[in-house]
Amino acid sequence: MNMSSQAKFDERDQSGRKGAASSLSAATSGGRAPRVMYLVFNSLIFDLLGFTMILPLLPSLLDYYRKQDGSPLYAWMESVAGTWRRTFLVSTTEDEVSDIVLIGGLLGSIFSLLQFATSPIVGALSDVYGRKPLLLLSNLGSLACYVLWSASSNFEMFVASRIIGGVSRGSVSICTTIVADVCSPQVRAKGMALVGAAFSVGFLIGPVIGAMMARSSDFWVTPALLAIGSTSLNMLIIVVLFSESLPASSRSGSIRHSMATALDYINPHSLFTFKPVQKLNARDKAHLTMTGFVYFTYLLIYSGLEYTISFLTHSRFDYSRMDQGKMYFTIGLVMVIIQGGFVRRIPPRLELKAAYYAIGLLIPCFSIIAIAQSTLVLYVGILLYALSTAFVVPCLTSHVSRIGSRDQKGTIIGILRSIGALSRALGPLVFSTIYWSRGASFCYLLGSQLFIIPLFCIRSKLLSSIKED
């Protein structure tokens, strides 16, 4: 979450904030925690506004560079795609400009790969130097990304802005860590739910604002300037209002040790074996590693299909930027309603089963999108997509958070997030390549059937082990 997940919007911003704020007192524990959580909530919204405004614009941006830009980089990437097409006898279908999809998938994977590699390092540095300086530094990197984007009349500058943006996405990880710093173990899960609420609000508002502001011939400039404004305001909030959540007495005394720990979050073998997690019995460790595999396979398939949706609607339905924004708004609205009204009420014993059925919804969802030739049919698939998305990640995250001792829950959730980041680094490139080589219908039909893999693992390995307990 595209692509996670994946991702909208104005009057509902206020209602979303009120809903999240009403649960804040229950999610935090005494002292400065409520104030810090309000600041984290608003900081994440400003951060995500800048991040999500580009989502409905990406197909149009790449189409613009394809037609208007004579830069060597884009020409070289097109020539490579052409060579691959001739070598592997790939032909474009009548409803796709498939080179754009391939190039877009490559950019999406580069962005997520950089985020996967740098977020644990930023987190390790924050253990040594404190959360506030690293949060400010990450936002400074995002500001540089948006400044470069606003001036990206050629493809090289746009790629450079995406690279800087990927390197700077550690801010979300730091905000999550701040929640862990200020919330007591008993209410930390509810504090994390507040972070999820900020994501929902940000993804609800950002894409529509980006689409509405993209009116001029240089349509990316105004959204980029708005992203600059929201990030600048966020930095001001951090400088003036944020208090350091990690006192000097609690910081790591060794940067070498912190960086060594961070490398475990980048090493795939360490991730999939949950190496940093100690003192677990063999049964719990096996359950945890299987859950990690389920999470990886689900997000690999999901993120690849999610990322290409805007390209499908752009090519098959000739969606404008505003049409794309409305689609993301619909997805975000459904997610906010479902997460606020249903997901948080799921009892712990039913979380895994809820994730199972939600993943199952993606089989008809993407099958419908694969064959859709009208907007009505497309939106049937989109609604199923939004419904499923609202459940899976929160339920799986909450499920693994109940494994292990209290002092290891942060490590377990951190590993799961890194597994998710790795899957999002691979998914867009894998499925945009399938889309490019075999067409949208084949890509989505294949992807829908591949969800059988995580479903089988949940049913045969995870649910069965719970029943035995």
C-alpha positions in Angstrom: 0.0 0.0 0.0 0.3 0.4 -4.7 1.7 0.5 -5.2 0.6 -0.5 -1.1 -1.0 -0.4 -0.2 -1.3 1.8 -2.1 -3.8 5.3 -2.1 -7.9 11.3 -0.3 -10.0 14.8 0.9 -11.5 17.7 3.0 -14.6 17.8 5.1 -13.8 14.2 6.1 -10.4 15.4 7.3 -12.1 17.1 10.2 -14.4 14.1 11.0 -11.4 11.7 10.7 -9.4 13.8 13.1 -12.3 14.0 15.6 -12.8 10.3 15.4 -9.1 9.6 16.0 -8.9 12.3 18.7 -11.8 10.8 20.6 -9.9 7.5 21.0 -6.7 9.3 21.9 -7.3 9.3 25.6 -7.7 5.6 25.6 -4.7 5.0 23.4 -2.1 6.9 25.4 -1.0 7.0 29.0 -0.7 10.0 31.3 1.8 12.8 31.3 2.9 14.2 28.0 1.7 11.2 25.9 -1.6 12.7 24.7 0.1 15.9 23.5 2.9 14.0 21.8 0.3 11.8 20.1 -1.7 14.7 18.8 1.5 16.1 17.3 2.5 12.8 15.8 -1.0 12.4 14.3 -0.9 15.8 12.7 2.7 15.5 11.6 1.9 12.3 9.8 -1.0 13.8 8.0 1.1 16.7 6.7 3.9 14.3 5.7 1.4 12.0 3.9 -0.3 14.8 2.1 3.0 15.6 0.2 3.6 11.9 -0.4 0.2 11.0 -1.7 -0.5 14.0 -4.0 1.6 12.4 -6.8 -0.4 9.1 -6.9 -3.1 10.2 -9.4 -0.6 12.1 -11.5 2.0 9.4 -12.1 0.6 8.0 -15.4 0.1 11.5 -16.8 3.6 12.5 -15.7 5.2 9.5 -17.5 3.0 10.1 -20.5 4.1 13.7 -20.6 7.8 12.8 -20.5 7.2 10.2 -23.2 5.7 12.8 -25.5 7.4 16.0 -24.6 10.8 15.2 -23.0 13.8 14.5 -25.2 16.0 13.6 -22.2 18.6 10.9 -22.7 17.5 8.9 -19.7 13.9 8.4 -20.9 15.1 7.7 -24.4 17.5 5.1 -23.1 14.9 3.4 -20.9 12.5 3.2 -23.9 15.3 1.7 -26.1 16.0 -0.9 -23.4 12.3 -1.7 -23.3 12.2 -2.0 -27.1 15.2 -4.3 -27.1 13.5 -6.5 -24.5 10.3 -6.5 -26.5 12.0 -7.7 -29.6 14.1 -10.2 -27.7 11.2 -11.8 -25.9 8.7 -11.2 -28.7 6.5 -9.0 -26.5 3.7 -7.0 -28.2 1.7 -4.2 -26.8 -2.0 -4.7 -26.6 -4.5 -2.3 -27.9 -5.4 -0.8 -24.5 -2.0 -0.2 -23.0 1.0 2.0 -23.6 3.0 -0.7 -21.8 6.4 1.0 -21.8 5.0 3.6 -19.4 3.9 0.8 -17.0 7.3 -0.9 -17.1 9.1 2.4 -16.4 6.6 3.3 -13.7 7.1 -0.1 -12.0 10.8 0.4 -12.0 10.5 3.8 -10.4 8.1 2.5 -7.8 10.4 -0.4 -6.9 13.5 1.9 -6.7 11.6 4.2 -4.3 10.4 1.4 -2.1 13.8 -0.3 -2.1 15.5 2.9 -1.0 12.9 3.2 1.8 13.5 -0.5 2.8 17.3 0.1 3.0 17.3 3.5 4.8 14.4 3.4 7.3 16.2 0.9 9.7 19.4 3.0 9.5 17.5 6.2 10.3 15.8 4.3 13.2 19.2 3.2 14.5 20.6 6.7 14.3 17.6 8.0 16.2 18.4 5.5 19.0 21.7 7.2 19.3 21.0 10.9 18.6 17.3 11.1 19.5 14.0 11.1 17.5 13.6 14.8 16.9 16.8 15.5 15.0 16.3 12.5 12.7 12.6 13.3 12.2 13.6 16.8 11.2 16.3 15.5 8.9 13.9 13.1 7.1 11.5 15.9 6.5 14.3 18.1 5.2 15.0 15.3 2.6 11.3 15.2 1.7 11.4 19.0 1.2 14.3 18.7 -1.1 12.4 16.0 -3.0 9.4 18.2 -3.6 11.5 21.2 -4.5 13.2 19.2 -7.2 9.8 17.7 -8.3 8.4 21.3 -8.7 11.2 22.0 -11.2 11.2 18.6 -12.9 10.4 19.6 -16.5 12.6 16.7 -17.6 12.7 13.1 -16.7 16.2 13.2 -15.1 15.1 15.7 -12.5 11.9 13.7 -11.8 13.9 10.5 -11.2 16.3 12.4 -8.9 13.4 13.7 -6.9 12.0 10.2 -6.4 15.4 8.9 -5.3 15.7 11.6 -2.7 12.1 10.9 -1.6 12.8 7.2 -1.2 15.8 7.9 0.9 13.9 10.3 3.1 10.9 8.1 4.0 12.3 7.2 7.4 9.9 9.8 8.9 7.1 7.3 9.2 9.2 4.8 11.0 10.4 7.5 13.4 6.8 8.6 14.1 5.9 5.0 14.9 8.9 4.7 17.2 7.8 7.9 19.0 4.4 6.2 19.7 6.3 3.3 21.2 8.3 5.7 23.3 5.4 7.6 24.9 2.7 4.8 25.1 2.7 2.3 27.9 2.9 -1.4 26.8 -0.8 -1.9 27.7 -2.1 0.7 25.3 0.6 0.7 22.6 -1.5 -1.2 20.1 -4.2 1.5 20.4 -1.5 4.1 19.9 -0.4 2.3 16.7 -4.1 2.4 15.6 -3.9 6.2 15.8 -0.9 6.1 13.4 -3.1 4.0 11.1 -5.9 6.6 11.4 -3.4 9.3 10.2 -2.5 7.1 7.2 -6.2 6.8 6.3 -6.8 10.5 6.6 -3.6 11.3 4.6 -4.5 8.9 1.8 -8.1 10.1 1.8 -7.1 13.7 1.2 -3.8 13.8 -0.7 -4.7 12.3 -4.1 -7.8 14.4 -4.6 -5.9 17.6 -3.7 -3.2 16.6 -6.1 -5.7 15.9 -8.9 -7.6 19.1 -8.2 -4.5 21.3 -8.3 -3.1 19.8 -11.5 -4.8 22.2 -13.9 -2.1 24.0 -15.8 0.1 22.7 -18.7 2.9 22.2 -16.1 0.3 20.3 -14.1 2.8 18.9 -11.5 4.0 22.3 -10.3 1.0 23.3 -8.1 0.8 19.9 -6.3 4.5 20.0 -5.8 4.3 23.5 -4.3 1.5 22.4 -2.0 3.7 19.5 -0.9 6.5 22.0 -0.2 4.1 24.0 1.9 2.8 21.0 3.9 6.3 19.7 4.6 7.6 23.2 5.6 4.7 23.5 8.0 5.5 20.1 9.4 9.1 21.0 10.0 8.0 24.1 11.8 5.7 22.0 14.0 8.6 19.6 14.7 11.0 22.5 15.6 8.7 24.5 17.8 6.3 22.0 19.4 7.9 18.5 19.4 9.7 17.4 22.6 12.3 14.7 22.4 10.6 11.4 23.3 13.9 9.5 23.9 15.8 11.0 26.9 19.6 10.9 26.7 19.7 8.4 29.5 17.8 5.9 27.5 19.7 6.2 24.2 22.0 3.7 22.8 25.6 4.4 23.7 27.1 2.6 20.7 26.3 3.6 17.2 28.1 0.4 16.0 25.7 -1.8 18.0 22.7 0.2 16.7 23.8 -0.1 13.1 24.5 -3.8 13.5 21.0 -4.2 14.7 19.7 -2.1 11.8 21.4 -4.4 9.3 19.4 -7.3 10.6 16.3 -5.4 9.3 17.9 -5.2 5.8 19.2 -8.8 5.6 16.4 -10.9 4.1 17.6 -14.1 5.9 17.5 -12.3 9.2 14.1 -10.9 8.4 12.4 -14.2 7.4 13.9 -16.1 10.3 13.1 -13.3 12.7 16.7 -13.5 13.9 16.6 -10.5 16.3 13.7 -12.1 18.2 15.1 -14.1 21.1 13.6 -16.2 23.9 10.7 -17.7 21.8 9.8 -21.3 22.0 10.1 -23.3 18.7 6.3 -23.4 18.2 5.9 -19.6 18.5 9.0 -19.0 16.3 7.6 -21.3 13.6 4.2 -19.5 13.8 5.9 -16.1 13.5 8.1 -17.1 10.5 5.1 -18.5 8.7 3.1 -15.3 9.4 6.1 -13.3 8.0 6.0 -15.5 4.8 2.2 -14.9 4.5 2.7 -11.2 4.9 5.5 -11.1 2.3 3.6 -13.1 -0.3 0.4 -11.2 0.2 2.1 -7.8 0.0 4.3 -8.8 -3.0 1.2 -9.6 -5.1 -1.0 -6.9 -3.6 1.6 -4.0 -4.0 2.3 -5.0 -7.6 -1.3 -5.0 -8.6 -2.1 -1.9 -6.5 0.7 0.0 -8.2 -0.5 -0.7 -11.7 -4.2 0.2 -11.2 -3.8 3.8 -12.1 -2.0 2.8 -15.3 -4.8 0.4 -16.2 -7.5 3.1 -15.7 -5.4 5.6 -17.6 -5.0 3.4 -20.6 -8.2 1.3 -20.7 -10.7 3.9 -19.5 -8.8 7.1 -20.5 -9.0 8.4 -16.9 -8.1 12.0 -16.3 -6.1 13.1 -13.3 -9.4 14.1 -11.6 -10.9 10.7 -12.4 -7.9 9.0 -10.8 -8.3 11.3 -7.7 -12.0 10.3 -7.4 -11.0 6.7 -7.5 -8.5 7.0 -4.7 -11.0 9.1 -2.8 -13.5 6.2 -3.0 -10.9 3.7 -1.8 -9.8 5.9 1.1 -13.4 6.7 2.2 -14.3 3.0 2.3 -11.2 2.2 4.2 -11.8 4.9 6.8 -15.4 3.7 7.4 -14.4 0.1 7.7 -11.3 0.6 9.8 -13.1 3.1 12.1 -16.3 1.1 12.4 -15.3 -2.6 12.2 -11.6 -3.5 12.2 -10.8 -2.0 15.6 -13.7 -4.1 17.1 -12.4 -7.5 15.9 -11.5 -9.7 18.9 -8.0 -11.0 19.0 -9.1 -14.6 18.4 -10.7 -13.7 15.1 -8.0 -11.4 13.7 -6.3 -14.1 11.7 -9.6 -15.4 10.3 -10.6 -11.9 9.3 -7.3 -11.5 7.4 -7.9 -14.9 5.7 -11.4 -13.9 4.4 -10.1 -10.4 3.4 -7.3 -11.9 1.3 -9.9 -14.2 -0.2 -11.9 -11.2 -1.4 -9.0 -10.2 -3.6 -9.5 -13.2 -5.9 -12.9 -12.0 -7.2 -11.7 -8.4 -6.8 -8.8 -8.5 -9.2 -10.6 -11.0 -11.5 -13.3 -8.4 -12.0 -10.8 -5.6 -12.6 -9.1 -7.8 -15.1 -12.2 -8.2 -17.3 -13.8 -4.8 -16.6 -14.7 -2.8 -19.7 -17.0 -0.3 -18.0 -16.5 2.1 -15.0 -19.4 0.4 -13.2 -17.8 -3.0 -13.3 -14.4 -1.5 -12.5 -15.8 0.1 -9.3 -17.3 -3.2 -8.2 -13.7 -4.5 -8.1 -12.4 -1.3 -6.6 -14.9 -1.5 -3.7 -13.9 -5.1 -3.0 -10.3 -4.0 -3.1 -10.9 -1.2 -0.6 -12.8 -3.5 1.7 -10.0 -6.1 1.7 -7.3 -3.5 2.2 -9.0 -2.2 5.3 -8.6 -5.5 7.1 -5.5 -7.4 6.1 -2.5 -5.4 7.3 -4.1 -4.2 10.6 -5.2 -7.7 11.4 -1.9 -9.4 10.7 0.1 -6.7 12.5 -2.1 -7.0 15.6 -1.9 -10.8 15.4 1.9 -10.9 15.5 2.0 -8.2 18.2 0.5 -10.8 20.6 3.5 -13.2 20.1 6.5 -12.9 22.4 7.2 -11.0 25.5 6.4 -7.3 26.0 9.9 -6.1 25.5 10.1 -7.8 22.1 6.9 -6.6 20.5 8.6 -3.6 19.0 11.2 -5.8 17.4 8.6 -8.2 16.0 6.5 -5.4 14.5 9.6 -3.7 13.2 10.7 -6.9 11.4 7.2 -7.3 9.9 7.3 -3.7 8.6 10.7 -4.4 7.0 9.3 -7.6 5.4 6.4 -5.4 4.0 8.9 -2.8 2.7 10.9 -5.5 0.9 7.8 -6.9 -0.7 6.7 -3.4 -1.8 10.2 -3.0 -3.3 9.8 -6.1 -5.5 6.0 -6.1 -6.2 5.7 -3.1 -8.6 8.6 -4.2 -10.8 7.5 -7.9 -11.0 3.9 -7.1 -11.8 4.5 -4.1 -14.1 6.8 -6.5 -16.1 4.0 -9.0 -16.3 1.6 -6.2 -17.3 4.1 -4.9 -19.9 4.8 -8.4 -21.4 1.4 -10.0 -21.3 -1.2 -7.2 -20.8 -3.4 -6.0 -18.0 -6.0 -8.8 -18.1 -3.4 -11.6 -17.9 -1.6 -9.7 -15.1 -4.6 -9.2 -12.9 -6.0 -12.7 -13.5 -2.7 -14.3 -12.7 -2.3 -12.1 -9.6 -5.8 -12.9 -8.3 -5.0 -16.6 -8.5 -1.6 -16.2 -6.7 -3.4 -15.1 -3.6 -4.2 -18.8 -3.1 -0.6 -19.1 -1.8 -1.0 -17.0 1.4 -4.6 -18.3 1.8 -3.3 -21.9 1.8 -0.5 -21.0 4.3 -3.0 -19.3 6.7 -5.5 -22.2 6.5 -3.1 -25.1 6.7 -0.4 -23.7 8.9 -1.6 -20.8 11.0 -5.3 -21.4 11.7 -4.6 -25.1 12.3 -1.9 -24.3 14.9 -4.3 -22.0 16.7 -6.9 -24.7 16.8 -4.4 -27.1 18.3 -3.6 -24.6 21.0 
